[in-house]
Amino acid sequence: ENIMKFDLVLVGISLVALIFVVGYASPLVIAPLDEYESSDGNVLFVIEKADVLMIDDNAEFSSPDEYDVGEGLKISLEPGEYYWKAVGVLGSEVRTLKINSVVDLELIKVGDGFGVVNRGNVGLNVDVYDGDELVDKVKLGVGDVTETDGDKIVGGAE
């Protein structure tokens, strides 16, 4: 009977220790919040008790990008929807985030004329018109500038 009591106490202590170890070993994900959404592609990940951050465009993580977790890991992401998780001794839950596309053309002074700069976060296909006549097609990357010469410019996401 004493052996049975001792075994029962030993099993109970083992269970408590196992619960403590599993809780201690699980990654602590501080940021970003689940379902985070932004138009800024620079995302700061704050994670403790993990070695690797995995980011993929599908929930199965069939082709993930892997990053070594450091203090305040900042990653630049293109517009799109992403799944991510932290992995250490154990893995965190799968979270999602979304980077929205921003199309933003700004008219600026360039020399004696004017130009247009792509202030958005996606490349643009820009049609240049002289009156009603299409005179040029330009690919305008993020931050790129095109001169107008008084022409009419129409832009759209690539």
Buried (B, 14 or more C-beta within 10 A) or exposed (E): EEEEEEEEEEEEEEEEEEEEEEEEEBBEBEEBEEEBEEEEBEBEBEBEBBEBBBBBBEEEBEEBBEBEBEEEBEBEBEBEEBBBBBBBEBBBEBBBBBBBBBEBBEEEEBEEEBBBBBEBBBBBEBBBEEEEEEEEEBEBEBEBEBBBEEBBBEBEEE
